Amino acid sequence: MPDRKDGTLTDSGMTGDLKLGLIPYGKMESILPLVYKLNRGKFSEEVLKSRLQPMLTMGGYECLGVYDRDKLIACCGIWLLQKLYKGKHIELDNVFVEEGYRSSGVGALMMNWLAEYGKSIDCASLELNCYLENEKGLKFWQRHGFEALGYHMIKNLDEEK
């Protein structure tokens, strides 16, 4: 949970000296190398950068960063949304932890921070999409209290985008 005026939390427990907090808009491009890895190079950092800029200008997007000293080692996009079926909620997007930090409690720290952050801004829930082939991710989400509600479906209108 954020425990400082700037919205950061420092954890000196089992995960070492990690700092969690919202990434300022001016430093948001720092997530692009992690998102590139998350997508296994499917999109160039140039394409990701061109997609990030409109996300920032339209509003409602934030990003949680996890830092080991000054190195960004994990991120989670945060969409602040309002929908008829649930009301105000956070949709998690592009959740990624560097390989060397996985299975060390970083993901749990992130989920705790996000739950507390959501409560602090009066959100009713946290939501996300998990790809069908991501069995390890599915197990992680279930361990952290997420339940399947339906299917995320997509119809591509332009195969190149």
N, C-alpha and C positions, 0 to 999 in steps of 0.2 A: 504494500500500500504506500502511496506517496506520503512521505513524512517530512518533507521540507517545502518551503515556500515555492521553490522552482519545480515542484512535482516529481522530484527524484527520490529514489530510495537507494540506500547503500546497504549491501548485504555482505557481511564479513563471516558468514557461516561456512557450511560445507562447500559452497561453490566458490570460495575465495573472495577477493575484494571486487565485487561487481557493483556497477551503478546502473539503475534502471530509471528511465525517464522519457518524457516526450521529446522527440527530436525537433528542434526549431526548424521552421519552414526554410530558413536560409541554409540549413545543412541537410535538408531532406535528400539531396542527391547522393549522400553517403550510403544510402541503402541499396543503391543500384548494383554494386558488385555482389551483394548477398542475394538480391532478387534474380540476378543473372544466374547464379549457381542454383538457386531454387528451381529455375526453369531449364536447367541443364543446357544453357547456351542456346535455347530455342530462339530467343530474341536478343539482338545485340544491345549493348548498353546504350547506344545511340537511340534505338527504337524505344527502349524503356524510358530514357530521359524525355523523349518527345511525348510519351504517354503520361509521365508523371506531372509535367507542367500544367496541363488542363485539370488534373485531379486537384492540384493545389489551389488553382484559381476558382474552381467551382465551389469550394468549401465543403465542410463536413468530413475532411480527411485529416487524420493525424497518424503518427507512427511512434510506437514504443521502441526504444533502442535499449540494448543491454551492452554495457561497456566493461571490458576488462582493461583497467587503466584507461588509456585513450583509444583503445581499439574496439570498434563496433563488432561484436561477436554474434549478435542475434537481433532480429527485428520482427515486428508484427504491425501490419497496417491496421488502422482503426477507422472504420466508417461509422460516423454517428448518423443513425437513421431513425425515421419515424414511419411505421407501417400500421395499417388498419388492424391486422391480426394480432399485433403484439404491443404497439405503442413505441415509445422511445427505446432504442436498443443499440448495441455496438455489434457491427459485423467485423469479424477478424479477417484479415486478408494478407496473403504473402507472408506467412509465418515461417521463419527460417532461423535455425541455430547452426553455427559453424560446426563441422563434423567433430573436431577435437573437443567440443564442449557438450556434445550430446550425451544423454544418460548420466548427467552429473547434477541434475536438479535445476538447470537453467529454465527449462520449459515450465516446470512447476512454479518457479519464481515469477515467470511472465504471466501465467494464468492467475496466480494470486493477485498480482499487481493489477491486471486487467479487471478482475472481479471487483476489487475495491474501488478502482477508478470508475467503473460502470455504476456502482452504488452511489459514489460521491456526486455523480452528475444525473442521478435519478433515472437510470436506465432499468428496464424491466428484465433484460436478458443479454447474454452474449450469444452470438450466432456465427456460423461459419459454413463453408463448403469444404468437403474433403473428397478428393478424387477417388474413384472406385478402386484403382490399383494401389492406393496408399494404405495398405493394411496396417503397417506400423503406426502411421498417423491416426488411423481410425481407433486403434487400441489406446493410443495416448489420449485422444479426445474423450473416449468413453471413461477412462480412469479419472478424468477431470470433470465428470458430471454432464458431459454433452450427450444428448440423445438424438437419434435420427428422427427427423420430422417428415422428410419426403425426399424427392430426387431433385438435384440441380440439373436442369436441362438447358441445352443450348442449340440454337440453329444458326450456323455460320452463314452470314450474308456475303462475306468476302473472305475467301480462303487465305488470303495473304495477310490479313490483319489479326 
